[in-house]
């Protein structure tokens, strides 16, 4: 989908991005994380030519971005920022319809796509369509911003700290809704965040940056369990236990958990839930043992000790 090769960016004689290379696979979520000033947002903005690289090449579907009209390129790319970027004098439906109007869509098509997305993002058109941004909560505004980015079904969506201004509960809720929606639609996403739990939960591929360089890139488990340097290890240390449990799903460890004779009664959960979320669900419902159906519809049971033991076995695979 996207290939970044040998890209550097200088402001005068000052380098801010140093010879970085990475791929953004089609249909996945690539997350850029790193220290403050590491170049995450600069890198993101080079993907839609808001910033031009000084050296190297960026291509989309094997076509160099420098050969594309920047305006046409940006209409093919959805963009969601922390401040949501909604026009205050437009209603919700008018905000979502901005790019469809530029692309000269028929009004009926715009209406249909807008209504569909608003329903999926839990902001029904009949209740919110006529409202202005100032009449919405922060979470509702960000849902509108996401709908605007998705409405034309762009092949690529860029997200710059999209949940940073939201309270923790709203942020977690929207994050999970968005990931489900993106996976369902098979969207390709590049996300910049300073929230490491968000990176682990959302990212299929994570790029760790520091001082304009890529230090390591790979899956969440590769970064957590097989760091290439002391910097990468220390970067995740403050939340390590939570992040490690969040990087492993029940599906990955279900065969390590004991089978049980009776079907689950208390709760219905999917094997794609992380170990961290599973423990949280048990605490929320005051359960010492959770019984669930695995991916083969066999009955399994889990408690805190067995889940932590499963994590240890996953870590041992990385040496």
ZIQUI-V967817 format. One record per residue. RES is the residue in three letters. D_CENTER is the distance of its C-alpha to the mean C-alpha in Angstrom with 1 decimal. Layout:
RES_D_CENTER / RES_D_CENTER
This chain:
UNK_16.7 / UNK_16.4 / UNK_18.8 / UNK_19.3 / UNK_22.7 / UNK_24.7 / UNK_23.2 / UNK_24.8 / UNK_25.0 / UNK_28.1 / UNK_29.3 / UNK_33.0 / UNK_33.7 / UNK_30.7 / UNK_27.9 / UNK_24.3 / UNK_22.6 / UNK_24.6 / UNK_24.6 / UNK_21.0 / UNK_20.1 / UNK_17.0 / UNK_15.8 / UNK_12.8 / UNK_13.6 / UNK_13.9 / UNK_11.8 / UNK_9.0 / UNK_5.6 / UNK_7.3 / UNK_6.6 / UNK_9.8 / UNK_11.4 / UNK_15.1 / UNK_18.1 / UNK_19.0 / UNK_20.4 / UNK_19.0 / UNK_18.1 / UNK_14.3 / UNK_14.8 / UNK_17.9 / UNK_16.2 / UNK_13.6 / UNK_16.6 / UNK_18.6 / UNK_16.4 / UNK_17.9 / UNK_21.1 / UNK_21.0 / UNK_22.1 / UNK_24.2 / UNK_24.3 / UNK_27.8 / UNK_27.8 / UNK_26.1 / UNK_24.5 / UNK_21.3 / UNK_21.4 / UNK_19.6 / UNK_21.2 / UNK_23.9 / UNK_24.9 / UNK_25.0 / UNK_23.3 / UNK_26.4 / UNK_28.4 / UNK_26.5 / UNK_27.3 / UNK_24.6 / UNK_25.0 / UNK_24.7 / UNK_21.7 / UNK_19.8 / UNK_20.8 / UNK_19.0 / UNK_15.7 / UNK_13.7 / UNK_12.9 / UNK_11.5 / UNK_12.8 / UNK_13.5 / UNK_17.0 / UNK_16.0 / UNK_18.8 / UNK_20.7 / UNK_24.3 / UNK_26.4 / UNK_29.3 / UNK_27.4 / UNK_26.8 / UNK_23.5 / UNK_24.5 / UNK_25.9 / UNK_22.7 / UNK_20.7 / UNK_23.6 / UNK_23.7 / UNK_22.5 / UNK_24.2 / UNK_27.4 / UNK_27.1 / UNK_26.8 / UNK_29.8 / UNK_28.4 / UNK_30.9 / UNK_30.7 / UNK_30.6 / UNK_27.6 / UNK_25.7 / UNK_26.8 / UNK_25.8 / UNK_22.2 / UNK_21.8 / UNK_23.3 / UNK_21.2 / UNK_17.8 / UNK_19.2 / UNK_20.4 / UNK_17.1 / UNK_15.4 / UNK_18.5 / UNK_20.3 / UNK_23.3 / UNK_25.1 / UNK_28.5 / UNK_27.5 / UNK_25.2 / UNK_25.9 / UNK_28.9 / UNK_27.5 / UNK_26.8 / UNK_23.8 / UNK_26.2 / UNK_26.8 / UNK_23.3 / UNK_21.5 / UNK_18.6 / UNK_16.2 / UNK_18.1 / UNK_17.9 / UNK_14.2 / UNK_14.2 / UNK_16.8 / UNK_14.9 / UNK_12.1 / UNK_15.1 / UNK_16.7 / UNK_13.9 / UNK_14.0 / UNK_17.7 / UNK_19.1 / UNK_16.8 / UNK_16.0 / UNK_15.3 / UNK_12.6 / UNK_10.2 / UNK_9.8 / UNK_8.1 / UNK_10.2 / UNK_9.9 / UNK_9.3 / UNK_10.1 / UNK_12.6 / UNK_15.7 / UNK_15.2 / UNK_17.1 / UNK_15.6 / UNK_16.4 / UNK_15.1 / UNK_11.8 / UNK_11.4 / UNK_12.7 / UNK_10.7 / UNK_7.3 / UNK_9.0 / UNK_10.6 / UNK_7.8 / UNK_6.4 / UNK_10.2 / UNK_10.9 / UNK_8.7 / UNK_10.2 / UNK_13.5 / UNK_13.6 / UNK_12.6 / UNK_10.6 / UNK_9.9 / UNK_7.0 / UNK_7.4 / UNK_5.6 / UNK_8.4 / UNK_8.7 / UNK_11.9 / UNK_10.7 / UNK_11.1 / UNK_10.5 / UNK_7.0 / UNK_6.6 / UNK_8.7 / UNK_7.5 / UNK_3.9 / UNK_5.5 / UNK_8.4 / UNK_9.9 / UNK_10.0 / UNK_12.5 / UNK_14.7 / UNK_16.8 / UNK_20.0 / UNK_22.7 / UNK_21.4 / UNK_21.3 / UNK_18.9 / UNK_20.1 / UNK_18.2 / UNK_15.4 / UNK_14.7 / UNK_13.1 / UNK_12.5 / UNK_16.0 / UNK_17.6 / UNK_16.6 / UNK_17.7 / UNK_20.7 / UNK_21.9 / UNK_21.3 / UNK_23.4 / UNK_24.7 / UNK_25.6 / UNK_23.1 / UNK_20.1 / UNK_21.7 / UNK_22.4 / UNK_19.0 / UNK_17.7 / UNK_21.0 / UNK_20.9 / UNK_18.5 / UNK_19.3 / UNK_20.5 / UNK_17.7 / UNK_15.1 / UNK_17.3 / UNK_17.7 / UNK_14.0 / UNK_13.7 / UNK_16.5 / UNK_16.8 / UNK_20.1 / UNK_20.3 / UNK_20.6 / UNK_23.4 / UNK_25.1 / UNK_28.1 / UNK_28.7 / UNK_29.1 / UNK_32.5 / UNK_33.3 / UNK_35.0 / UNK_37.6 / UNK_36.5 / UNK_33.5 / UNK_30.9 / UNK_32.2 / UNK_30.4 / UNK_26.8 / UNK_24.8 / UNK_21.6 / UNK_19.8 / UNK_19.8 / UNK_16.0 / UNK_15.9 / UNK_15.4 / UNK_18.7 / UNK_17.6 / UNK_16.9 / UNK_20.1 / UNK_22.1 / UNK_20.9 / UNK_22.0 / UNK_25.3 / UNK_26.0 / UNK_25.2 / UNK_27.7 / UNK_30.1 / UNK_30.1 / UNK_31.3 / UNK_30.6 / UNK_28.1 / UNK_29.2 / UNK_26.9 / UNK_27.1 / UNK_25.4 / UNK_24.2 / UNK_27.9 / UNK_28.9 / UNK_30.8 / UNK_31.1 / UNK_29.6 / UNK_29.9 / UNK_28.0 / UNK_28.8 / UNK_27.5 / UNK_29.7 / UNK_28.8 / UNK_25.1 / UNK_25.6 / UNK_28.0 / UNK_25.5 / UNK_23.1 / UNK_26.1 / UNK_26.8 / UNK_23.4 / UNK_23.8 / UNK_27.3 / UNK_26.0 / UNK_24.8 / UNK_28.2
